[in-house]
Amino acid sequence: MRSQGLESGSLLPEILTPPPGPRARVMAGRLEASEAPGINTLVAGATAMIWDEALGSNVVDVDGNRYIDLTAGFGVAAVGHRHPAVVTAVREQAEQLVHGLGDVYAHPVRLELAERLCSLAPLADPRVYFAVSGADAVEIALKTGRLHSGRPGVLAFEPAYHGTTLGALAATARPAFREPFAQPLEELVHRLPYGASPERIAELFERQSDIGTCLVEPVIGREATRWPPSGWLADLAELCRRHEVVLAIDEIFTGFGRCGAWFVCREAGVEPDLVCCGKALGGGFPIAAVLGRKDVMDAWRSDGEARHTATFVAHPLACAAALATLEVIETEDLIDRARTMGDRFGQTLEPLRDRPGVTDIRGQGLLRAIELDSPDRAHTLSHSLLHRGLIALAGGATGTVLQLSPPLVITEEQLDHAAATLHEVLAN
């Protein structure tokens, strides 16, 4: 039985056929026959659930099953899937300009978005460098730090997730593009545990004089959904200033309201040199950006072509979607809503600490995590929830974390249903 479509995005789950249903199994088999392994992690006939439609906090699969999406599409659908304002903005933009000319000629929506992002940036005298993905934004931040500081070394933390791109420069011929960044980063990255003591960080800065950039998540996202010790980000920022290290904060997952603030670093009292943002920014369209202090971004000035660019950078449709998304976040008070709904959700989850196999419950705003004692238990929980109409992924560096990051527009009824289902499943 096929779904007749979603009339709203605030519905409770309805499972007509235990997933994966027959249509999903057939499609999964066809995907396995045509896609390379790794680009799609489904397993034909076993865990395959194929999306057909999404609206608000709901997803419908190709077999007509309706779910509540507790992932917000990897955090992208902060304003909900297919928000009417985003759809309208994209439709209107598509009737005027679908594609521009990347780094050569701008367009009005790009200008509007750059100005809007500068008005929101958690740093003084900001400039915007547009990117096509979160990983692309991280690469821009790392390159910016290298150009500005003149030092190629990077301090990163473990665990962390900043993307999976390898970089194409090694195979690019023109020296103007390649040479400023030719030394491989892998040889220059120094790692410390996330939350390492200020003394340990200071000792590394003093010992490794090549470090010019520090890249850090204000909250460990995909790899743990874990917060740093109180005051740690501020201490790190002070050490970076003292040692003239460019501080790049990766807010790709946490930015634009997820944790109850436009940016987590601002709430932590930290003014970084660079901020990477993406995911929620595009309202479902691929766009990202690095926001940076003017004096740091000036390192990109050159007499030639852009040294980091892409064909689809600041794409008109994505810019229109991003402007609409930022407007929705503000006019619908979604940041305050993430705080209040998140606090309420956290209270309902707290009793789960007593359930067998649960080792921790943590979170802020509408970013929550349930940590289990084994990867098997976490993945079993994820699978059980899917069969009850809740999409929630198990992951983290050790595969033991169930991350809950629903759209910021999720209703109280949907959140209460999710919490009740979690209590029911974890009681067994």
N, C-alpha and C positions, 0 to 999 in steps of 0.2 A: 504493500500500500504506500503510494507516494504522498508526501506532504502536499497540501494545497497552498503552501506559502505561509510566511509568518505575518500575521496581522499586527503584531507588536513584538517588542524585544524584551518584554517583562513577564514572560510566561514560565510556568513550572515545567519540568521535564515530562516527556511522554515517550516511552519506549514501546514501539509496535513490534519490532523484531530484534531479538538480542544481537548486539553488534559483535562481529561484522555481519550484516545482513547479506542476502544473496547478491544484490546488485554490487555491493562493496567488494565482495569476494571476487566477482568477475572482473571488476575494474582493477582491483589490486593485482590480479594475475596479469592483466594487460600491461599495467605499469611495470611490473617486474620484467616483462619481456621487451620493454622499450626504454626504460631508464637505467642509467648506471647505478650500481649499488652504492649506497651512502648518501645520495642526494635525496632519497625518500626512505625513511626508516621504518615504514610499515612492512609487515610480513604478510604476504598474500594468504587469505583464508584463516589467519590466526588473530591478529590484532588490528587489521585494517578497518578504519572508520573513515569514510571519505565525505568531506564537507560538500554540501550542495547549496546551502543558503545560510546567511547569518544576518541578524538584526538585533541591535541593542546588546543584551547579554545572552541571547539565544543563538544556537547553531542547529541546523537541520541537516542530517546526513542524506545520502542518496537513497536510503531505504525508508525515509520518512520519520526517523527517530528524531525527537527534539531534545536538546541538551541545554544546560546552563554552562556557559564558558567561564571557568574559573582561571583561565590563563590570559584572557583578553588578547588572544592571538599573539602570544609572546610579549604582552604588554603594549602592543600597538593600539588596540581598540580601547583606549582610555575613555573616549567619549562614546563608546559603544560601537558595535559594528554598523556600518552603513548609516551613520547619523544623517538625518535629512539635510541639515545645513551643509555638511561636507559634500553630500551627493549633489546638491543644488549648485554649490560653488564650482565643483568640477564640471558639471554639465554646462554651466554658463561659460566657463573658461574654454571648454572644448569647442564651443561654437565660435570662438574668436582666435585662439592661438593654442595649438596642441604641442608644438615643439619649437624651441628657440635655437640659439647657436652657442650653447654652453658658456665658455669663458670669453667669447668674443663680443657678442651683442646681448645686452640685458633686455628685460621686459618689465612693464609696470608692476606685475604681481611680485616679481623678485625683489624689486625696490621696496614695496610695502612690507614684505616678509622680513627683509633685512632690518628695516627700521623697527618693526615690532619686536623682533628678537633682541635687538640692542636695548629696547626699553625694558625688557625682562631680564637681561643678563645680570648675574650676581657678581659683577665686577665693574670697576670704574673704566670709563672711556672705551667701551667695547667696540669691536669690529667682528664681522661675521665672515667665515669661510665656509661656503656650502659644500656638502658632501652628498653622495648618493646612497650611503648606508652607514650604519654605526661603525663597522670595521673600517670603512673609508675615513670616517671622522677621526678615529683613533690614529690611523696612519698620518693624517694631516697634523694632528697634535704632536706626534712624535717627531715629524719632520720640522714642525715649527720650533719645538724645543731645541732641536739640534742646530737649526739655523740661527736662532736668537742667542743661545748660550755659547755656540762655537764648540760645544763638547758633545760627543756622540753617545756617551753612556746613559743608561736608563735605570732608575730604581723602580722595580715592580714588586708586587706582593703576592703571596701564596696563601689561600687560593685566590684566583681571579679569573675573570673571563672578559676579554676585550675583542673577540672576533677570531676568524680563522683564515684571513687572507695571508698569502705568502709574500706577495709583492712581485711585480713584473719588471722592476728596474734592472735587475741583473741581466735581463735579455734585451733591454732597450739600448739602441746604438748611440743616440745622440748624447755627447758628454754633458751638455747643459742640463739635461734632465737627470742624468745618472750620478754624476760625480759628487754633488753635495751630500749624497746619501749612500755612497758606494759601499762603505764599510758595513758588513752585515750586522743587523741589530742583535741577532742571536748571540753573537760573541761579546756583546756590550751590555747585556741585561744583567743586572745584579738583583737578586731576589731575597726578600726577607719575609718572615711570617706576617700576615695581616694582623695589625695591632702590636707589632714589635715595639719595644720600649724606645722612648726618645733617645736614651743613651746609646742604644744599639744602632739606631738610624744615624745619629751624629757621628759615631765611630766609623760607619761605612762611608759617609760623605768625606770625612777627613782622610780615610785610607784610599778611597777611589776618587781621585781628582778628575777623572774623565766624566763623572756623572753630571749631565746637564739638564736632565728631565726626570721628574717623578710622576708616574702614572698610577692613579689610585681610584678605586670605586668608593664612594662615601658609604655605601652599603654593598656588601658582597651579594651580587644578584644571582645569576644562574648557578654559581658554584657552591653556594651555601645558604643564601638568604640570611646573612648574619650581619649584625651591626658592630662597629668598632667600640672599644672602651670609651667611656665618657671623656671628652676633651682631647681624644687622640688626634682627630683631624686638625684641630687648632694647633696642637704641638707640632704636627708634621708640617703644617704651613709655615710656622715660625722657623723651623729648621731649614726649610727650603729657602726662605728669604735670607736667612743668615749665610747660607752657603751659595747663594745666587743660582739656585736650581729652579728651573721652570716647573711650577706645580700645575699638572694637567689632571683635572677631575673628570672621571667618566660617569656622567649622569644619563647615559643613553637609556637605561632601564628605569631610573628613579626620577628623572626630570618630568616636569609638567603635571605634578599633582599626585603621583602614585603614593607617596608617603605623607601626603597632607601638606605639601609645600611646593612652590614652583620648582625650587631646587633644594636638595637636602643640604648642600654645602652652606647655603645662606643661613639655614636654620641652625647649623653648627657654628656659626660665627666665623666662617672662613671665606676669604676673598681669594680665589685662585687666579692664576695667570691665564689658564685656558679651561674651558668646559666643553666636553663632548656631549651632544644631545642628538636624539633621534627617536626611533620607535613611535611613541605616542604623538610626536610632532606632526606626522603626516596624516593622521586620522585614517590610516589604511593604505596610504600611498608612500612609496619609497623616497624618503628624503631625510637628511641628517645635516648637522652643522657643527662647527667648532666656533665658540664664542671666545674671543681673546682680547686682552688689553692691547690698545693701539700700538704701544711701543714694542710689544712682543710680535704682533702681527706684521709690523713694518719690516721684519726680517725677510718677508716674501717679495719685497720690491725688487724688480729687475727690469732690464731694458728689453728683454726678449719675451718669449711666450710664457704662459703660466707653467710653472714647474710641477704642479699637481692639479690635474683636471680630469674631466670625464665628459663624454658626449651628452649625457643626460643630466648634468649638474644643474641644479635650480630649475628643474623641469617645470614648465608653466602649470600643468595640472597638479603636480605635487605641491607647488607653492600655493596655489589656490586652496587646495585641501588643508594645508598647514595653517593658513590664515583663518579659515573657517573653524578649524579645530581649536586654535588659541582663543577665538571669540567664544566658542561654546564653553570651554573650560572656565572662562571668566564670567559670562552672563548666566550660566547655570550653577555658579558657585560650586564647581566640582572639587575644588581643593578643600574647601571647608567640609564638603560632603564626604570626601575621602577620609578626613579626620574623624568625623562623628560616626560614620558608618563603620569605619575601621575599628574604632574603639568598641563599638557595640559587637562587632563580629569577633574581636579578640576576646571579649568577655564570655561569649558563648563557646569559644574554643578552649578556654582555660581548663575546664574540668577534664578535658581529654588527656591531661598529664597523667591521670591515674589509670589510663587504659593500658593493657598489656602491649609491650613493644614500643610505646611512645617514650622518647627520651627528652624531648623539649618541645615547647610551644613558644613561638616568638613572632614579633612583627611590629609594624608601625603603619598607620594609615591602612590602605588596602593592599599592603604587601605583607603576607603572613606565611609562616612555615610551620609544618609539623615534621619533626625529625623522628625517624624510626630507628630501631636498633639493627637493621640489616637492609641491604638493597632488595632482597627478595620480599621482605614485608612491605617496603615502600612501593614496589612495583605491583604487588598483589593488591594493595590499597587503591592505587591508581586504576587498575583494571576493574576492581569491584565498583568503584565510583562511576566509571564509564557505563557499566551495565545498569546503573541506577540513574543515568542521565546527567552526570556531572563530569566535565572535562577538567582534569587536574593532573599535571605531570609530575612524575618522580624524577629526581635528578640530584644535582650537587656533585661535588668532587668525588664523593664516595657512593653516590646513588641512593642515599638514605633520606633525602629531603623531599617532602611533598610541598610544592610551592603553590600558594593561593594568591593570585593577582587578578581578580575579576575587573571588568569594566567599572569605571567610577560611577556609572549610571545604574549599576545593579540595584534592584529594589530590595527593601527590607524583607519582603516575602521570599524573594529568591535566596537572599543570604541566610535567612532563618531555615529555609528548606535545606540549603547546603550544609549548615551546621548540624541540623537534625540527622541528615543522612550520614555525616561523618561519625556522629555519636553511635548511630545504629551499626554501621560497618565495623567500627573499632571495638564495639562491645562483643563481637563474635570471635 
